[in-house]
Amino acid sequence: MRASDAERERIAELLREAVAEGRLDMDEFDQRLEAAYKARTHGELEPLVQDLPAPGSAVAPVGSSVPVPLGGSAANWPARIGGPATSTGGFALWGGFNRKGRWTVARKFTAFAMWGGGEIDLREAHFEDREVVIRCFTIMGGIHVTAPPELNVEVRGIGIMGGFGEGSNEDGEISPDSPRVRITGFALMGGVGVDRKRTKAERRRLKEAKEAELEARRRHELEGPDDGGSGEGRKKL
């Protein structure tokens, strides 16, 4: 079967996610991406992703209408849900607390900061349940929550002589497999902020993958369509 442009793009997207997850190094990604844009049939496309199953699910077959699974911090959500909580709350009084890296959020997590601050980082976290409530209370203090763009987060809180709400947001589509996190509470003469952003390592991997993809496209456009090795049809530089 002849491959379409949409099918080539689907394979390219799978390769981008694979390099973002660390499944491919940049040389392998560059080679496979170039082969994907040159491919003319399904038989040429399928081997490029046969050893790259999306975490937690099977690779969408060529021609499938199933959305490409998200990668990076959003990959493998089912494996990140369940298990005993490693923390049920945080407390700061004239000081601070932080929860970040690989930790498991309790289904009900309560954070309090008075004349101090707290940091809650969900980008690499696991979750005790699919439905999680994070309650944040501050009095003349601050709590900062950081979530990946693909995580389903709902912010509902009250600020009294202070602020409670979302800040910066990086582009990203919420994954249907992600947990649902509700952030509630109040801030009295203080603040609770929620930002959606990727880790520095993930942003760097995605940037490198995008640059490699653009370079592969540029080479493909310069070489022109595959003419079976006759050299005809190639664009002149």
C-alpha positions in Angstrom: 0.0 0.0 0.0 1.3 3.5 -0.9 1.8 5.8 2.1 0.2 9.2 2.4 1.7 12.5 3.7 -0.5 12.2 6.8 0.9 8.7 7.5 4.4 9.9 7.1 3.7 12.7 9.5 2.2 10.3 12.0 5.4 8.2 12.0 7.5 11.4 12.3 5.5 12.4 15.4 6.0 8.9 17.0 9.8 9.3 16.4 9.8 12.8 17.9 8.0 11.4 21.0 10.5 8.5 21.2 13.5 10.8 21.2 11.9 13.1 23.8 11.4 10.0 26.0 15.1 9.0 25.5 14.2 5.9 23.5 16.3 7.1 20.5 19.5 9.0 20.5 19.8 11.9 18.0 21.7 10.0 15.4 19.0 7.2 15.3 16.3 9.8 15.2 17.9 11.7 12.4 18.3 8.5 10.3 14.8 7.2 10.9 13.1 10.6 10.3 14.9 11.0 7.0 13.8 7.5 6.0 10.2 8.3 7.1 10.0 11.3 4.8 11.5 9.3 1.9 9.2 6.3 2.4 6.6 5.6 -0.3 4.8 2.5 1.1 3.5 1.2 4.5 6.2 -1.5 4.3 8.9 1.1 4.5 7.2 3.1 7.3 6.3 0.3 9.7 9.8 -1.0 10.5 10.8 2.5 11.7 8.5 2.3 14.7 8.2 -1.5 15.3 10.6 -1.3 18.3 9.1 1.9 19.7 5.8 1.1 21.4 4.2 4.1 23.0 4.5 3.8 26.8 1.5 2.0 28.3 -0.1 1.3 24.9 0.6 -0.1 21.4 1.8 2.1 18.6 -1.0 3.3 16.5 -0.8 1.4 13.2 -0.1 3.3 9.9 -3.3 4.7 8.6 -5.1 4.5 12.0 -7.2 7.5 13.1 -6.1 7.0 16.7 -4.3 10.1 18.0 -0.6 9.9 18.5 0.2 9.1 22.2 1.8 12.0 24.1 5.3 11.6 25.3 7.8 13.2 27.7 6.3 14.0 31.1 2.8 12.9 29.8 3.9 9.5 28.7 2.7 6.3 30.5 0.0 7.9 32.6 -1.6 4.6 33.5 1.6 3.4 35.1 1.8 6.6 37.1 -1.6 6.1 38.8 -2.0 3.9 41.8 0.2 2.8 44.7 0.6 4.1 48.2 1.1 7.8 48.7 4.5 9.0 49.8 3.2 12.3 51.0 -0.2 13.6 52.2 0.7 17.2 52.9 3.3 19.9 53.4 3.7 22.6 56.2 5.8 25.7 56.3 6.0 28.2 59.2 8.8 30.7 59.0 10.3 28.3 56.5 9.6 26.2 53.5 8.8 22.8 52.1 9.0 21.1 48.7 7.7 18.1 47.0 9.3 17.4 43.7 11.0 14.7 41.6 9.6 11.1 41.8 7.0 11.1 44.5 3.4 9.8 44.9 0.7 12.4 45.6 -2.1 11.4 48.1 -5.6 11.5 46.8 -6.1 14.3 49.3 -3.0 16.4 49.8 -3.1 19.4 52.1 -0.5 22.2 52.1 -0.2 25.1 54.5 2.2 28.0 54.5 2.3 30.9 57.0 5.1 33.4 56.7 6.8 30.9 54.6 6.6 29.1 51.2 6.0 25.7 49.6 6.8 24.1 46.2 4.7 21.3 44.8 6.1 19.9 41.5 3.9 17.4 39.7 5.9 17.0 36.5 7.5 13.7 37.5 5.0 12.7 40.2 2.9 9.6 40.5 -0.7 9.7 41.9 -2.4 7.6 44.4 -5.7 7.8 42.5 -7.1 9.1 39.2 -8.9 11.8 41.1 -6.6 13.9 43.3 -7.4 17.0 45.4 -4.6 19.4 46.4 -5.8 21.9 49.1 -3.5 24.9 49.5 -3.9 27.4 52.4 -1.6 30.4 52.8 -1.5 33.2 55.4 1.1 35.9 54.5 2.9 33.1 52.6 3.0 31.5 49.2 2.6 28.1 47.6 3.7 27.4 44.0 2.4 24.4 42.0 4.1 23.3 38.8 2.3 20.8 36.4 3.1 19.4 33.0 1.0 20.9 30.2 -0.7 17.5 29.5 -2.0 17.0 33.0 -5.7 17.7 33.6 -5.6 20.4 36.3 -8.6 22.4 37.6 -7.9 25.5 39.7 -10.5 26.7 42.1 -9.4 28.9 45.0 -10.0 32.2 46.7 -7.6 35.1 47.2 -8.3 37.5 50.1 -5.9 40.5 49.8 -3.8 38.0 47.8 -3.9 35.9 44.7 -5.0 32.3 43.8 -4.8 31.3 40.1 -2.9 30.1 37.1 0.3 31.7 35.8 2.3 30.8 32.8 1.1 28.0 30.4 3.2 26.2 27.9 1.5 24.7 24.8 0.3 21.2 25.3 -2.8 19.1 24.8 -4.4 17.6 27.9 -4.1 13.8 27.8 -7.4 11.8 28.3 -5.4 9.2 30.3 -4.0 11.7 32.8 -5.3 12.0 36.4 -7.6 14.8 37.2 -6.1 17.2 39.8 -8.2 19.8 41.5 -6.4 22.6 43.3 -8.5 24.4 45.9 -8.1 26.5 49.0 -7.5 30.2 49.9 -4.7 32.7 50.1 -4.9 35.4 52.8 -2.5 38.2 52.2 -0.4 35.7 50.3 -0.6 33.7 47.0 -1.1 30.3 45.4 0.2 30.1 41.9 -0.1 27.3 39.3 2.2 27.1 36.3 2.1 24.6 33.5 5.5 23.9 32.0 7.9 21.1 31.0 11.2 20.3 32.7 14.3 21.8 31.3 15.6 18.4 30.2 12.3 17.7 28.3 12.3 21.1 26.6 15.9 20.5 25.5 15.0 17.1 24.1 12.0 18.4 22.2 14.0 21.3 20.8 16.7 19.0 19.6 14.1 16.7 18.0 12.4 19.6 16.3 15.7 20.8 14.9 16.6 17.4 13.6 13.2 17.1 12.0 13.6 20.4 10.2 17.0 19.4 8.9 15.6 16.1 7.6 12.8 17.9 5.9 15.2 20.3 4.3 17.4 17.5 3.0 14.3 15.7 1.7 13.1 18.8 -0.2 16.5 19.4 -1.7 16.9 15.8 -2.9 13.4 15.8 -4.4 11.1 12.8 -4.9 12.6 9.3 -5.1 13.1 8.4 -8.8 14.5 4.9 -8.3 18.1 6.0 -8.5 18.1 7.5 -12.0 18.8 11.0 -10.7 16.0 12.5 -12.7 13.6 14.8 -10.9 16.1 16.0 -8.3 16.0 19.6 -7.6 19.1 21.7 -8.6 20.9 23.4 -5.7 
